[in-house]
Amino acid sequence: MFTIEELATIPLFSELGEKELEFLAGAVEDISLVPGEYVAHEGDGRFLAVVVAGTTELTKVVNGVEQVIGVRGPGELGGEVPMTLGTPLPASMRAVDRSRVLKLTVEDFHTLAAMAPEISATVGAAAVERMEMLRNATAQPPAPALFVIGPRLDAGVHTCDSFLRRNQIPYERVDPDDAGAIARISGGTGVAGLYPVVVLRDGTRLNSPTMRSVATAVGLTVAPGRAEYDVVIVGSGMAGCCAALAAHAAGLSAVVLEKADKAGGGTTYSYGGLWLGINHLQEKAGLADTREDTVAYMRHLGGGYQVDTHQDAYIDHAPRALRHFTELGVPFQLVRGLPDHYHGHAPGSRAEGRMVETALISGEELGDWQDKVLVSPELPMGATFEEAIERLVFLAKIDAGLAELDAGKGIPHDEAKRRLGM
Ligand SMILES: Cc1cc2nc3c(=O)[nH]c(=O)nc-3n(C[C@H](O)[C@H](O)[C@H](O)COP(=O)(O)OP(=O)(O)OC[C@H]3O[C@@H](n4cnc5c(N)ncnc54)[C@H](O)[C@@H]3O)c2cc1C
């Protein structure tokens, strides 16, 4: 919380009288930020920010690439353009180092401006300056880091295109028949042979390069930080990340090698439900379970095809793993109200308690990693099971229908559809 004395030292408020400062002290929000944490994102609603300590930067996505378009230090403003024009935020604001930022809502800003009209004039003047900065940022497309010469439909060119796009490297693709462009890029030297030909800004030519050499050329990390690790993990999906976390917790050094440009693998597409019997969250919620029932249920699902040693290992170790990763800080939660498949028909099944998921966290908690993990392009049923529960309970009705068929009741197709509400 800001004191009146602190507020009086901020240039924007230095001319305010005691009454206005008193109003401000009760109205402003005092925000402490760690490096990388956002005050607000491009497109958010209006507010006025003043940097009180530390450094923040303004970023804007231009042509798909996030660019830093300005830096704001102590005493400088953020949000003055939307405050003046009544538009959403044209840029994001995030902390470069540990920072303290004062935030004022649009309503409180207007109340203050009614009490001290000079505030409006100062903020308006800052907005004009900022709009000039924005105009410059958006008028200049980012200079290409390299040129990719080759026909658009060539397989190698396509691979290179998608690699550069996914890694947000600005580049320009040039058709080999475009003599003017070739002359501009490579001093007239023609291209022949395998595509693509990648031309760096210093004129270096890479003929049909691997994506590793392109990555090296544009400064992406292609080698781990150390020469040796205790554990080397290939793949950054759920399995790889769990292995890395467990190795780290055991005091071992671990490296995860990922072939894709972002971490997460197929796990990103998953619904994220972990099914396991006799788990500690179930116990904590007072939902009874036994090993015998879990075995009986899994045997039923396995239909004779299960490998008992594998099944036993899963039943015994999954609850231990859940507890271990919980202790390491993964925020698991029980999915309430979701029955096992064929509940009421399958022996040992439970009405709820065996499905677990992770609670949502803010992407901002990931800091620099926020942009390095895959995000599923679709969340058909919801981000969590909790959000999707109504549809999932509908699936349980399908299970019930199948169970009846399984029990030899031979429900006619139309009748089955009617009962399932389809
Ligand atoms: C739509 C959908 C919903 C699902 N829902 C659930 C669910 O609710 N519950 C559940 O338990 N399961 C679910 N699954 C299944 C579950 O997602 C997968 O079983 C699990 O994510 C596999 O994890 P993984 O780490 O083994 O593999 P992945 O997550 O696929 O990770 C493998 C990683 O290895 C990388 N890689 C591969 N080869 C190399 C190489 N040579 N060098 C470097 N890296 C390499 C890949 O790029 C990838 O990043 C679902 C799956 C889908 C598609």
The ligand as an SDF file (V2000), in Angstrom:
LIG
                    3D

 53 58  0  0  0  0  0  0  0  0999 V2000
   -6.9340  -36.2180  -27.0890 C   0  0  0  0  0  0  0  0  0  0  0  0
   -6.1750  -37.0480  -26.0790 C   0  0  0  0  0  0  0  0  0  0  0  0
   -6.6550  -37.1280  -24.7810 C   0  0  0  0  0  0  0  0  0  0  0  0
   -5.9690  -37.9190  -23.8490 C   0  0  0  0  0  0  0  0  0  0  0  0
   -6.4510  -37.9430  -22.5780 N   0  0  0  0  0  0  0  0  0  0  0  0
   -5.7980  -38.6870  -21.6430 C   0  0  0  0  0  0  0  0  0  0  0  0
   -6.2280  -38.6840  -20.2820 C   0  0  0  0  0  0  0  0  0  0  0  0
   -7.1620  -37.9990  -19.9040 O   0  0  0  0  0  0  0  0  0  0  0  0
   -5.5700  -39.4590  -19.4110 N   0  0  0  0  0  0  0  0  0  0  0  0
   -4.4680  -40.2160  -19.7840 C   0  0  0  0  0  0  0  0  0  0  0  0
   -3.9030  -40.8950  -18.9260 O   0  0  0  0  0  0  0  0  0  0  0  0
   -4.0150  -40.2140  -21.0630 N   0  0  0  0  0  0  0  0  0  0  0  0
   -4.6480  -39.4550  -21.9860 C   0  0  0  0  0  0  0  0  0  0  0  0
   -4.1800  -39.4310  -23.2700 N   0  0  0  0  0  0  0  0  0  0  0  0
   -2.9750  -40.1880  -23.5840 C   0  0  0  0  0  0  0  0  0  0  0  0
   -1.7560  -39.4210  -23.0560 C   0  0  0  0  0  0  0  0  0  0  0  0
   -1.8250  -38.0770  -23.5120 O   0  0  0  0  0  0  0  0  0  0  0  0
   -0.4220  -40.0230  -23.5220 C   0  0  0  0  0  0  0  0  0  0  0  0
   -0.4040  -41.3840  -23.1960 O   0  0  0  0  0  0  0  0  0  0  0  0
    0.7410  -39.3450  -22.8300 C   0  0  0  0  0  0  0  0  0  0  0  0
    0.6540  -37.9410  -22.9530 O   0  0  0  0  0  0  0  0  0  0  0  0
    2.0680  -39.8250  -23.4160 C   0  0  0  0  0  0  0  0  0  0  0  0
    3.0940  -39.0980  -22.7830 O   0  0  0  0  0  0  0  0  0  0  0  0
    4.5910  -39.3080  -23.2380 P   0  0  0  0  0  0  0  0  0  0  0  0
    5.4610  -38.4070  -22.4090 O   0  0  0  0  0  0  0  0  0  0  0  0
    4.9110  -40.7500  -23.2170 O   0  0  0  0  0  0  0  0  0  0  0  0
    4.6180  -38.8810  -24.7840 O   0  0  0  0  0  0  0  0  0  0  0  0
    4.4520  -37.4420  -25.4850 P   0  0  0  0  0  0  0  0  0  0  0  0
    3.6790  -36.4750  -24.6270 O   0  0  0  0  0  0  0  0  0  0  0  0
    3.9400  -37.6700  -26.8480 O   0  0  0  0  0  0  0  0  0  0  0  0
    5.9270  -36.9170  -25.5640 O   0  0  0  0  0  0  0  0  0  0  0  0
    6.8870  -37.4730  -26.4140 C   0  0  0  0  0  0  0  0  0  0  0  0
    7.8880  -36.3690  -26.7420 C   0  0  0  0  0  0  0  0  0  0  0  0
    9.0780  -36.9610  -27.3080 O   0  0  0  0  0  0  0  0  0  0  0  0
    9.5170  -36.1340  -28.3730 C   0  0  0  0  0  0  0  0  0  0  0  0
   10.3680  -36.9590  -29.2320 N   0  0  0  0  0  0  0  0  0  0  0  0
   10.0030  -38.0270  -29.9730 C   0  0  0  0  0  0  0  0  0  0  0  0
   11.0920  -38.5220  -30.6100 N   0  0  0  0  0  0  0  0  0  0  0  0
   12.1500  -37.7600  -30.2390 C   0  0  0  0  0  0  0  0  0  0  0  0
   13.5290  -37.7770  -30.5720 C   0  0  0  0  0  0  0  0  0  0  0  0
   14.0410  -38.6920  -31.3970 N   0  0  0  0  0  0  0  0  0  0  0  0
   14.3370  -36.8510  -30.0030 N   0  0  0  0  0  0  0  0  0  0  0  0
   13.8300  -35.9020  -29.1540 C   0  0  0  0  0  0  0  0  0  0  0  0
   12.5200  -35.8450  -28.8180 N   0  0  0  0  0  0  0  0  0  0  0  0
   11.6970  -36.7680  -29.3500 C   0  0  0  0  0  0  0  0  0  0  0  0
    8.2420  -35.6790  -29.0300 C   0  0  0  0  0  0  0  0  0  0  0  0
    8.4320  -34.5450  -29.8310 O   0  0  0  0  0  0  0  0  0  0  0  0
    7.3740  -35.3810  -27.7840 C   0  0  0  0  0  0  0  0  0  0  0  0
    7.5600  -34.0610  -27.3240 O   0  0  0  0  0  0  0  0  0  0  0  0
   -4.8160  -38.6380  -24.2230 C   0  0  0  0  0  0  0  0  0  0  0  0
   -4.3290  -38.5320  -25.5320 C   0  0  0  0  0  0  0  0  0  0  0  0
   -4.9860  -37.7310  -26.4410 C   0  0  0  0  0  0  0  0  0  0  0  0
   -4.4280  -37.5950  -27.8440 C   0  0  0  0  0  0  0  0  0  0  0  0
  1  2  1  0
  2  3  1  0
  2 52  2  0
  3  4  2  0
  4  5  1  0
  4 50  1  0
  5  6  2  0
  6  7  1  0
  6 13  1  0
  7  8  2  0
  7  9  1  0
  9 10  1  0
 10 11  2  0
 10 12  1  0
 12 13  2  0
 13 14  1  0
 14 15  1  0
 14 50  1  0
 15 16  1  0
 16 17  1  0
 16 18  1  0
 18 19  1  0
 18 20  1  0
 20 21  1  0
 20 22  1  0
 22 23  1  0
 23 24  1  0
 24 25  2  0
 24 26  1  0
 24 27  1  0
 27 28  1  0
 28 29  2  0
 28 30  1  0
 28 31  1  0
 31 32  1  0
 32 33  1  0
 33 34  1  0
 33 48  1  0
 34 35  1  0
 35 36  1  0
 35 46  1  0
 36 37  1  0
 36 45  1  0
 37 38  2  0
 38 39  1  0
 39 40  1  0
 39 45  2  0
 40 41  1  0
 40 42  2  0
 42 43  1  0
 43 44  2  0
 44 45  1  0
 46 47  1  0
 46 48  1  0
 48 49  1  0
 50 51  2  0
 51 52  1  0
 52 53  1  0
M  END
$$$$
